Every structure is written in structure tokens, then in C-alpha cells.
Amino acid sequence: MRSVLGRAALGVVSAARGVRWYVRELTGESAYDRYVEHLRDHDPDAPVPSRREFERMRTDRQETDPRQGFRCC
């Protein structure tokens, strides 16, 4: 019985992680994490912008280049 409950709990945790990953990808939440990782790999001495600064840069880029993403309003 304990083994069955343990596997069920692991299944629920795994499903929750999958949903979290999907939602973060869908909303763009993970973009900042990828950007920071890229920045640290390619230029470790460069200052890392805050999440707010990153989102501002991303929004500005989207507004100036329509190929970067759809923005209706």
C-alpha cells in the first residue's frame, strides 16, 4: 500500500512540475531565466538586469519590431 501511495505522490508531483513548466513557457515567465543563463555563459562580467528591467527591454523590443511578438494594445 505504501509503495502505491508513494508512486501516486510521485506522479502528482511530476504532473505538477509539467504543468508549471508549461505555464511558465506559455506566459514567457521562463524567458528571464534563460536570458540570465545566456548572459552569464557568454559575458560573465556583464551586469544582470533585474526582472523588471528585462521585461521593459523585452516590451520595448516587441513594440519596435512586430516580428518579436504580437501586441494588440
C-alpha positions as CSV (number, residue, x, y, z in Angstrom):
1,M,0.0,0.0,0.0
2,R,2.8,2.4,0.9
3,S,4.5,1.7,-2.4
4,V,1.3,2.5,-4.3
5,L,0.8,5.8,-2.5
6,G,4.5,6.7,-3.0
7,R,4.2,6.2,-6.7
8,A,0.9,8.1,-6.9
9,A,2.5,11.0,-5.0
10,L,5.5,11.0,-7.4
11,G,3.1,11.0,-10.3
12,V,1.2,14.0,-8.9
13,V,4.5,15.9,-8.3
14,S,5.7,15.1,-11.8
15,A,2.4,16.3,-13.3
16,A,2.5,19.5,-11.2
17,R,6.1,20.1,-12.4
18,G,5.0,19.6,-16.0
19,V,2.1,22.0,-15.6
20,R,4.4,24.6,-14.0
21,W,6.9,24.3,-16.9
22,Y,4.1,24.6,-19.5
23,V,2.6,27.7,-17.9
24,R,6.0,29.4,-17.5
25,E,6.7,28.7,-21.1
26,L,3.3,29.8,-22.3
27,T,3.4,33.1,-20.4
28,G,7.0,33.9,-21.1
29,E,8.0,33.7,-17.4
30,S,11.0,31.4,-18.2
31,A,12.4,33.9,-20.7
32,Y,14.2,35.9,-17.9
33,D,15.8,32.7,-16.5
34,R,17.0,31.7,-20.0
35,Y,18.3,35.3,-20.6
36,V,20.3,35.4,-17.3
37,E,21.8,31.9,-18.0
38,H,22.8,33.1,-21.6
39,L,24.3,36.3,-20.3
40,R,26.3,34.5,-17.6
41,D,27.6,32.0,-20.1
42,H,28.6,34.5,-22.8
43,D,29.6,37.5,-20.7
44,P,30.1,36.7,-17.0
45,D,31.2,40.3,-16.2
46,A,28.1,41.9,-17.7
47,P,25.6,43.3,-15.2
48,V,22.5,41.2,-14.9
49,P,19.3,43.3,-15.3
50,S,16.5,43.0,-12.8
51,R,13.4,41.1,-13.9
52,R,11.7,44.5,-14.2
53,E,14.4,45.9,-16.4
54,F,14.4,42.7,-18.6
55,E,10.6,42.9,-19.0
56,R,10.9,46.6,-20.0
57,M,13.6,45.8,-22.6
58,R,11.5,42.9,-23.9
59,T,8.4,45.0,-24.2
60,D,10.3,47.8,-25.9
61,R,11.8,45.4,-28.4
62,Q,8.3,43.9,-29.1
63,E,6.9,47.3,-29.8
64,T,9.6,48.4,-32.2
65,D,9.7,45.1,-34.1
66,P,6.4,43.4,-34.8
67,R,8.1,40.1,-35.6
68,Q,9.1,39.8,-32.0
69,G,5.6,39.1,-30.9
70,F,2.0,40.1,-31.3
71,R,0.8,43.0,-29.2
72,C,-2.7,44.2,-29.9
73,C,-3.0,47.1,-27.5
